[in-house]
Amino acid sequence: MSRKQPTNADVWHLDEVVISIGGKRHWLWRAVDQDGYVLDETVQSRRNTKAARRLLMRLLKKQGMTPKRMITDKLRSYGAASRQLCQVLNIVA
């Protein structure tokens, strides 16, 4: 079975879940497009604006484009990271 090739996704779904590695709590951050294709995953020890910004920067570099819409679980770190990146990259949100 072959895996579907990613397209330039207009919609990114962003979410994070807690996982245990060696008895310590870490966060698995995931980004999925509107078709269910995993765009990026990263494991981080924190769940804050810096961690969200790191995920968004990785996504922007990997995808080479900004999405029309980002759907999140309302974690405020996503909004703060998005605003910071818009200022740095001169993106109109």
N, C-alpha and C positions, 0 to 999 in steps of 0.2 A: 504494500500500500504506500502510495506516495503522499507526502505532506503538501498541503496547499501553499503555494508561494505567496508571500505577503504583497499587498498592494499599498499604494499611498492611501492610508486610511484617513477618512474625514472625522471619525469619532474614535477617541481613545477612552477605554474604561480603566480607571486606576483604582487599585485596592491594595491593602496590606493585611497580613495575618501574622499572628504570633506563632513562632515555632521554638522548639527547644533543641539546642545543640550543646552537647556536653553538660547538660543540666542548667545551662544559662539561657535566658530568654533573648531571642532575636526576632527581627521582623523581616518577613518575606514580602517584598514590594513587587507587584506585577502590573504590567500594562498589556491590555488586550485590545485588538481592534474590533470593529463592528461585526466582523465575520468570525470572531472567536480565535483568531491567530494571535499567539503570544508575541508581543513586540519586544518585550524586555522583562527580565527578572533580576532582582538583586537582593542580597541578604545584608541587613545592617543591624547594628546593635541598638539603634535609637529610632524613635518615631517622632521626628520633629521637622521643622522647616528645612534645616540643612539636609536631612535625609531625603525629603521630598524633592528639594531642588536638585540633588544629585541624580535622582531617578529621571526627572524631567530633562536635565542636561544630556544624560545618556540617550534618552529617547530622541531629542532634537538632533543630536549628532548622528545617530543611527538612521533615523527616518529622513533627515534632510528637509523637513517641512514641519509646519505647525498644523495641528488639527483644527477643524472648524469648531469642534466641541470636545470638551473633556468631561466625562461623567465620573464622579467620585462618591465616596461614602460620607461626604460632608466633613471630613477631617480638615480642620482649619489650616493645617500645614500646607496642603495643596494650594489653597488660595494665596497664602503668603508667598510661597515659592514661585507661583505663577506671576504674581505682581512683581517680584524681584527680577525675574527673568525678563519680563516685558520691559522693564526700565533699562536693564543691561543691554538687551538685544534690540532695543527700539522697535518693539512689536506693539501694534495697536490692538488692545484687547477689547 
